[in-house]
Amino acid sequence: MTNKVTLITGASSGIGEEFARRLASDGHDLVLVARSEKALHELCDELMLKYKITAHYVVLDLSEAGAEDKLFAETEKHGMQVEWLINNAGFGSVGDFAQLDGAREINMIDLNVRSLVALTHKYLVPMRERGSGTIINVSSAASFQPIPFMATYAATKAFVSSFSEAIAEENRPFGIRILALCPGSTNTNFFAASNIDRPIQVKGQQTVEQVVDTALKALKKGKSKVVSGLANKVGATLGTHVPHKISTRAMAKALRSRVSKNSDL
Ligand SMILES: NC(=O)c1ccc[n+]([C@@H]2O[C@H](COP(=O)([O-])OP(=O)(O)OC[C@H]3O[C@@H](n4cnc5c(N)ncnc54)[C@H](OP(=O)(O)O)[C@@H]3O)[C@@H](O)[C@H]2O)c1
């Protein structure tokens, strides 16, 4: 008997939690990963009861070297076939790069980039052997242009989008769907977890339900990248077409006043 599961990283809150709720309601069996054991435990219990699915959780700091090996070993040990992989765990930072905590910036790259690439590779190989699978990599509307005072975060998400769109095309002939999901400002724990005092937004915030809905519709349409929300789509288009010399100057102007309250800028 196959044991097909959907594995979601960063499922203890926000967008990842909503993916878990939405896909459980569609009948997916789940493996949820994050560091917060209590939140994962409670979510698994709730979803199993409500939707009669199976839901397992793995408590793991994915920014640590070798975490992906531990996770892969865990799913192998239980004979799980990861049919959907949602690489969602991530965090950001805002500030003058020279004054930010350097170790935390590197930790962000470890989580947002290294872990995402490692997990994608681990689970893509068996997907290719089976000729089926779905991967959603959560990028950001911040991926479309360099962002002064969010330099590392925007660069990690530019990597995620570029990487995901490239492998989406590589794997299209093999029946594997890969999507880069680019939310704009969304009402989650992200800003608190990223030590950002208040949301950075183009026009209001989206809900997690809107973001997940956008992703699932884009998958059905065979897209390899989607921006969630009209205002964010407009921002992404500007970010793509306006010369970076101009857009970085405008971004810096917008963010410098926020950052300068806490620094010497
Ligand atoms: N909210 C936004 O405005 C926004 C906009 C664009 C893109 N995004 C992206 O959306 C994704 C989800 O973020 P969110 O908005 O839903 O924020 P969130 O509510 O803070 O969720 C982040 C999730 O990642 C997990 N996580 C953080 N560090 C981890 C680590 N070292 N190991 C394992 N899991 C870890 C967190 O769980 P634990 O703390 O329990 O580990 C949590 O479940 C992120 O990739 C973020 O960059 C968010």
The ligand as an SDF file (V2000), in Angstrom:
LIG
                    3D

 48 52  0  0  0  0  0  0  0  0999 V2000
    3.8240   37.1550    5.6000 N   0  0  0  0  0  0  0  0  0  0  0  0
    4.2920   37.8350    4.5510 C   0  0  0  0  0  0  0  0  0  0  0  0
    4.0530   39.0540    4.4050 O   0  0  0  0  0  0  0  0  0  0  0  0
    5.0980   37.1220    3.4940 C   0  0  0  0  0  0  0  0  0  0  0  0
    5.2750   37.7500    2.2570 C   0  0  0  0  0  0  0  0  0  0  0  0
    6.0170   37.1020    1.2760 C   0  0  0  0  0  0  0  0  0  0  0  0
    6.5540   35.8640    1.5320 C   0  0  0  0  0  0  0  0  0  0  0  0
    6.3830   35.2730    2.7430 N   0  0  0  0  0  0  0  0  0  0  0  0
    7.0090   33.9680    2.9640 C   0  0  0  0  0  0  0  0  0  0  0  0
    6.0280   33.0530    3.3800 O   0  0  0  0  0  0  0  0  0  0  0  0
    6.6620   31.9880    4.0940 C   0  0  0  0  0  0  0  0  0  0  0  0
    5.8450   31.6860    5.3350 C   0  0  0  0  0  0  0  0  0  0  0  0
    5.8830   32.7930    6.1930 O   0  0  0  0  0  0  0  0  0  0  0  0
    4.6020   33.3150    6.9910 P   0  0  0  0  0  0  0  0  0  0  0  0
    4.2670   34.6320    6.4460 O   0  0  0  0  0  0  0  0  0  0  0  0
    3.5610   32.2730    7.0570 O   0  0  0  0  0  0  0  0  0  0  0  0
    5.2690   33.5880    8.4130 O   0  0  0  0  0  0  0  0  0  0  0  0
    5.1980   32.8110    9.7980 P   0  0  0  0  0  0  0  0  0  0  0  0
    3.7990   32.8230   10.3060 O   0  0  0  0  0  0  0  0  0  0  0  0
    6.2700   33.4150   10.6490 O   0  0  0  0  0  0  0  0  0  0  0  0
    5.5630   31.3220    9.4240 O   0  0  0  0  0  0  0  0  0  0  0  0
    6.8910   30.8880    9.2350 C   0  0  0  0  0  0  0  0  0  0  0  0
    6.9550   29.4010    9.4510 C   0  0  0  0  0  0  0  0  0  0  0  0
    8.3150   28.9770    9.2610 O   0  0  0  0  0  0  0  0  0  0  0  0
    8.7110   28.2030   10.4040 C   0  0  0  0  0  0  0  0  0  0  0  0
   10.1450   28.3370   10.6250 N   0  0  0  0  0  0  0  0  0  0  0  0
   10.8350   29.4850   10.8830 C   0  0  0  0  0  0  0  0  0  0  0  0
   12.1260   29.2020   11.0990 N   0  0  0  0  0  0  0  0  0  0  0  0
   12.2580   27.8470   10.9950 C   0  0  0  0  0  0  0  0  0  0  0  0
   13.3470   26.9520   11.1080 C   0  0  0  0  0  0  0  0  0  0  0  0
   14.5800   27.3860   11.4010 N   0  0  0  0  0  0  0  0  0  0  0  0
   13.1100   25.6200   10.9410 N   0  0  0  0  0  0  0  0  0  0  0  0
   11.8750   25.1800   10.6560 C   0  0  0  0  0  0  0  0  0  0  0  0
   10.8000   25.9700   10.5210 N   0  0  0  0  0  0  0  0  0  0  0  0
   10.9920   27.3000   10.6940 C   0  0  0  0  0  0  0  0  0  0  0  0
    7.8920   28.7850   11.5530 C   0  0  0  0  0  0  0  0  0  0  0  0
    7.7170   27.8310   12.5980 O   0  0  0  0  0  0  0  0  0  0  0  0
    8.5880   27.7140   13.9310 P   0  0  0  0  0  0  0  0  0  0  0  0
    8.8440   29.0910   14.4190 O   0  0  0  0  0  0  0  0  0  0  0  0
    7.6970   26.8830   14.7810 O   0  0  0  0  0  0  0  0  0  0  0  0
    9.8310   26.9830   13.5250 O   0  0  0  0  0  0  0  0  0  0  0  0
    6.5660   29.0080   10.8750 C   0  0  0  0  0  0  0  0  0  0  0  0
    5.8190   27.8200   10.8360 O   0  0  0  0  0  0  0  0  0  0  0  0
    8.0910   32.4470    4.3600 C   0  0  0  0  0  0  0  0  0  0  0  0
    8.9610   31.7930    3.4620 O   0  0  0  0  0  0  0  0  0  0  0  0
    8.0540   33.9410    4.0570 C   0  0  0  0  0  0  0  0  0  0  0  0
    9.2990   34.4250    3.6220 O   0  0  0  0  0  0  0  0  0  0  0  0
    5.6660   35.8700    3.7300 C   0  0  0  0  0  0  0  0  0  0  0  0
  1  2  1  0
  2  3  2  0
  2  4  1  0
  4  5  1  0
  4 48  2  0
  5  6  2  0
  6  7  1  0
  7  8  2  0
  8  9  1  0
  8 48  1  0
  9 10  1  0
  9 46  1  0
 10 11  1  0
 11 12  1  0
 11 44  1  0
 12 13  1  0
 13 14  1  0
 14 15  2  0
 14 16  1  0
 14 17  1  0
 17 18  1  0
 18 19  2  0
 18 20  1  0
 18 21  1  0
 21 22  1  0
 22 23  1  0
 23 24  1  0
 23 42  1  0
 24 25  1  0
 25 26  1  0
 25 36  1  0
 26 27  1  0
 26 35  1  0
 27 28  2  0
 28 29  1  0
 29 30  1  0
 29 35  2  0
 30 31  1  0
 30 32  2  0
 32 33  1  0
 33 34  2  0
 34 35  1  0
 36 37  1  0
 36 42  1  0
 37 38  1  0
 38 39  2  0
 38 40  1  0
 38 41  1  0
 42 43  1  0
 44 45  1  0
 44 46  1  0
 46 47  1  0
M  CHG  2   8   1  16  -1
M  END
$$$$
